[in-house]
Amino acid sequence: MTKNVLGGILQTCGTDPLTGFYRDGKCNTGPDDIGKHHVCVTMTEDFLLHQASIGNDLITPRPQWGFPGLKPGDCWCVCLELWKQSHDAGIRAPVRLEATHENALELVTLEELSASARLN
């Protein structure tokens, strides 16, 4: 059973658009997920723009990859290290703890994630 950062069962992050490394709606991970798509985030304009500025363009549709492009309000499994870059730069978007994979705790603390979760 896959767990979230709170120790419970990993919940669905988003299905419209369908997120997750495995496009199963959850921030599931495995050995082939080198980007560590662990953190479930509700997109904001500031977060999307900051991610684009650090090389993670989540706005532009990429039909060849089945990626529709994201807009504020969409929920998406974000790469852990890229989420941390935004967090450390003071760019915060709401994190859904119940849908964030427990492996996120390998790089960030529950306190860091919870600070962004309180934006919900």
Phi and psi restraints in degrees (value plus and minus 20) as a CYANA .aco file:
   2 THR   PHI     -98.9   -58.9
   2 THR   PSI     115.9   155.9
   3 LYS   PHI    -131.9   -91.9
   3 LYS   PSI     136.4   176.4
   4 ASN   PHI    -115.6   -75.6
   4 ASN   PSI     159.4   199.4
   5 VAL   PHI     -87.5   -47.5
   5 VAL   PSI     -34.1     5.9
   6 LEU   PHI    -112.1   -72.1
   6 LEU   PSI     -24.2    15.8
   7 GLY   PHI      73.0   113.0
   7 GLY   PSI     -22.1    17.9
   8 GLY   PHI    -112.0   -72.0
   8 GLY   PSI    -194.0  -154.0
   9 ILE   PHI     -92.5   -52.5
   9 ILE   PSI     113.8   153.8
  10 LEU   PHI     -81.0   -41.0
  10 LEU   PSI     103.4   143.4
  11 GLN   PHI    -112.5   -72.5
  11 GLN   PSI     145.8   185.8
  12 THR   PHI     -87.5   -47.5
  12 THR   PSI     117.6   157.6
  13 CYS   PHI    -111.3   -71.3
  13 CYS   PSI     -73.2   -33.2
  14 GLY   PHI    -184.2  -144.2
  14 GLY   PSI     121.0   161.0
  15 THR   PHI    -141.5  -101.5
  15 THR   PSI     -27.7    12.3
  16 ASP   PHI    -164.7  -124.7
  16 ASP   PSI      66.7   106.7
  17 PRO   PHI     -98.6   -58.6
  17 PRO   PSI     138.3   178.3
  18 LEU   PHI     -94.2   -54.2
  18 LEU   PSI      99.1   139.1
  19 THR   PHI    -126.8   -86.8
  19 THR   PSI    -196.3  -156.3
  20 GLY   PHI      77.1   117.1
  20 GLY   PSI     126.6   166.6
  21 PHE   PHI     -74.6   -34.6
  21 PHE   PSI     -58.0   -18.0
  22 TYR   PHI    -113.3   -73.3
  22 TYR   PSI     -13.4    26.6
  23 ARG   PHI      30.3    70.3
  23 ARG   PSI      28.9    68.9
  24 ASP   PHI    -133.6   -93.6
  24 ASP   PSI     -12.9    27.1
  25 GLY   PHI      66.9   106.9
  25 GLY   PSI     -27.2    12.8
  26 LYS   PHI    -139.9   -99.9
  26 LYS   PSI     138.8   178.8
  27 CYS   PHI    -105.6   -65.6
  27 CYS   PSI      26.6    66.6
  28 ASN   PHI     -86.9   -46.9
  28 ASN   PSI     136.1   176.1
  29 THR   PHI    -162.1  -122.1
  29 THR   PSI     145.3   185.3
  30 GLY   PHI    -184.3  -144.3
  30 GLY   PSI    -199.0  -159.0
  31 PRO   PHI     -82.5   -42.5
  31 PRO   PSI     -43.4    -3.4
  32 ASP   PHI    -106.7   -66.7
  32 ASP   PSI     -24.3    15.7
  33 ASP   PHI    -109.5   -69.5
  33 ASP   PSI      56.7    96.7
  34 ILE   PHI     -90.4   -50.4
  34 ILE   PSI     -40.7    -0.7
  35 GLY   PHI    -100.2   -60.2
  35 GLY   PSI     -31.7     8.3
  36 LYS   PHI      35.0    75.0
  36 LYS   PSI      45.4    85.4
  37 HIS   PHI     -96.2   -56.2
  37 HIS   PSI      50.2    90.2
  38 HIS   PHI    -120.4   -80.4
  38 HIS   PSI     -45.9    -5.9
  39 VAL   PHI    -121.3   -81.3
  39 VAL   PSI     100.2   140.2
  40 CYS   PHI    -106.2   -66.2
  40 CYS   PSI      96.3   136.3
  41 VAL   PHI    -144.2  -104.2
  41 VAL   PSI     118.4   158.4
  42 THR   PHI    -108.7   -68.7
  42 THR   PSI      97.8   137.8
  43 MET   PHI     -84.5   -44.5
  43 MET   PSI     121.9   161.9
  44 THR   PHI    -143.7  -103.7
  44 THR   PSI     141.7   181.7
  45 GLU   PHI     -80.9   -40.9
  45 GLU   PSI     -64.4   -24.4
  46 ASP   PHI     -81.0   -41.0
  46 ASP   PSI     -62.6   -22.6
  47 PHE   PHI     -84.9   -44.9
  47 PHE   PSI     -65.5   -25.5
  48 LEU   PHI     -80.3   -40.3
  48 LEU   PSI     -63.8   -23.8
  49 LEU   PHI     -86.8   -46.8
  49 LEU   PSI     -59.2   -19.2
  50 HIS   PHI     -87.2   -47.2
  50 HIS   PSI     -63.1   -23.1
  51 GLN   PHI     -78.2   -38.2
  51 GLN   PSI     -62.7   -22.7
  52 ALA   PHI     -81.6   -41.6
  52 ALA   PSI     -58.5   -18.5
  53 SER   PHI     -88.3   -48.3
  53 SER   PSI     -41.5    -1.5
  54 ILE   PHI    -123.6   -83.6
  54 ILE   PSI      -4.9    35.1
  55 GLY   PHI      76.2   116.2
  55 GLY   PSI     -12.2    27.8
  56 ASN   PHI    -134.9   -94.9
  56 ASN   PSI      59.4    99.4
  57 ASP   PHI     -96.1   -56.1
  57 ASP   PSI      82.2   122.2
  58 LEU   PHI    -117.8   -77.8
  58 LEU   PSI     -19.8    20.2
  59 ILE   PHI    -110.6   -70.6
  59 ILE   PSI     -63.1   -23.1
  60 THR   PHI     -93.7   -53.7
  60 THR   PSI     104.7   144.7
  61 PRO   PHI     -81.8   -41.8
  61 PRO   PSI     121.6   161.6
  62 ARG   PHI    -149.2  -109.2
  62 ARG   PSI      59.4    99.4
  63 PRO   PHI     -78.6   -38.6
  63 PRO   PSI     -49.6    -9.6
  64 GLN   PHI     -84.7   -44.7
  64 GLN   PSI     -39.4     0.6
  65 TRP   PHI    -130.1   -90.1
  65 TRP   PSI     -13.9    26.1
  66 GLY   PHI      49.4    89.4
  66 GLY   PSI       7.0    47.0
  67 PHE   PHI    -125.6   -85.6
  67 PHE   PSI      97.9   137.9
  68 PRO   PHI    -100.4   -60.4
  68 PRO   PSI     -30.6     9.4
  69 GLY   PHI      64.6   104.6
  69 GLY   PSI     125.1   165.1
  70 LEU   PHI    -129.2   -89.2
  70 LEU   PSI     137.3   177.3
  71 LYS   PHI    -155.5  -115.5
  71 LYS   PSI     142.6   182.6
  72 PRO   PHI     -72.2   -32.2
  72 PRO   PSI     117.0   157.0
  73 GLY   PHI      79.8   119.8
  73 GLY   PSI     -41.8    -1.8
  74 ASP   PHI     -91.0   -51.0
  74 ASP   PSI     124.7   164.7
  75 CYS   PHI    -120.8   -80.8
  75 CYS   PSI     116.8   156.8
  76 TRP   PHI    -170.0  -130.0
  76 TRP   PSI     124.4   164.4
  77 CYS   PHI    -102.6   -62.6
  77 CYS   PSI      90.0   130.0
  78 VAL   PHI    -117.2   -77.2
  78 VAL   PSI     127.2   167.2
  79 CYS   PHI     -82.1   -42.1
  79 CYS   PSI     112.5   152.5
  80 LEU   PHI     -75.6   -35.6
  80 LEU   PSI     -71.2   -31.2
  81 GLU   PHI     -86.5   -46.5
  81 GLU   PSI     -54.7   -14.7
  82 LEU   PHI     -91.9   -51.9
  82 LEU   PSI     -56.9   -16.9
  83 TRP   PHI     -79.9   -39.9
  83 TRP   PSI     -64.7   -24.7
  84 LYS   PHI     -82.9   -42.9
  84 LYS   PSI     -56.5   -16.5
  85 GLN   PHI     -81.3   -41.3
  85 GLN   PSI     -64.4   -24.4
  86 SER   PHI     -84.9   -44.9
  86 SER   PSI     -65.6   -25.6
  87 HIS   PHI     -76.7   -36.7
  87 HIS   PSI     -68.4   -28.4
  88 ASP   PHI     -87.0   -47.0
  88 ASP   PSI     -44.3    -4.3
  89 ALA   PHI    -105.1   -65.1
  89 ALA   PSI     -19.6    20.4
  90 GLY   PHI      64.6   104.6
  90 GLY   PSI      -9.2    30.8
  91 ILE   PHI    -116.2   -76.2
  91 ILE   PSI      88.2   128.2
  92 ARG   PHI    -134.6   -94.6
  92 ARG   PSI     116.8   156.8
  93 ALA   PHI    -148.4  -108.4
  93 ALA   PSI     129.8   169.8
  94 PRO   PHI     -78.7   -38.7
  94 PRO   PSI     106.7   146.7
  95 VAL   PHI    -119.0   -79.0
  95 VAL   PSI     116.3   156.3
  96 ARG   PHI    -118.4   -78.4
  96 ARG   PSI      80.8   120.8
  97 LEU   PHI     -79.8   -39.8
  97 LEU   PSI     -59.6   -19.6
  98 GLU   PHI     -87.6   -47.6
  98 GLU   PSI     -36.1     3.9
  99 ALA   PHI    -133.1   -93.1
  99 ALA   PSI     -11.7    28.3
 100 THR   PHI    -118.2   -78.2
 100 THR   PSI     106.5   146.5
 101 HIS   PHI     -84.1   -44.1
 101 HIS   PSI     121.3   161.3
 102 GLU   PHI     -77.6   -37.6
 102 GLU   PSI     -45.8    -5.8
 103 ASN   PHI     -85.3   -45.3
 103 ASN   PSI     -35.1     4.9
 104 ALA   PHI     -79.5   -39.5
 104 ALA   PSI     -47.6    -7.6
 105 LEU   PHI     -91.3   -51.3
 105 LEU   PSI     -24.5    15.5
 106 GLU   PHI     -92.1   -52.1
 106 GLU   PSI     -43.6    -3.6
 107 LEU   PHI    -140.4  -100.4
 107 LEU   PSI     -50.9   -10.9
 108 VAL   PHI    -144.4  -104.4
 108 VAL   PSI     143.4   183.4
 109 THR   PHI    -114.1   -74.1
 109 THR   PSI     139.4   179.4
 110 LEU   PHI     -81.6   -41.6
 110 LEU   PSI     -53.0   -13.0
 111 GLU   PHI     -83.4   -43.4
 111 GLU   PSI     -61.9   -21.9
 112 GLU   PHI     -83.0   -43.0
 112 GLU   PSI     -65.7   -25.7
 113 LEU   PHI     -85.2   -45.2
 113 LEU   PSI     -61.2   -21.2
 114 SER   PHI     -85.5   -45.5
 114 SER   PSI     -54.9   -14.9
 115 ALA   PHI     -79.9   -39.9
 115 ALA   PSI     -60.0   -20.0
 116 SER   PHI     -98.0   -58.0
 116 SER   PSI     -48.3    -8.3
 117 ALA   PHI     -85.7   -45.7
 117 ALA   PSI     -51.0   -11.0
 118 ARG   PHI     -89.3   -49.3
 118 ARG   PSI     -28.1    11.9
 119 LEU   PHI     -95.2   -55.2
 119 LEU   PSI     -36.4     3.6
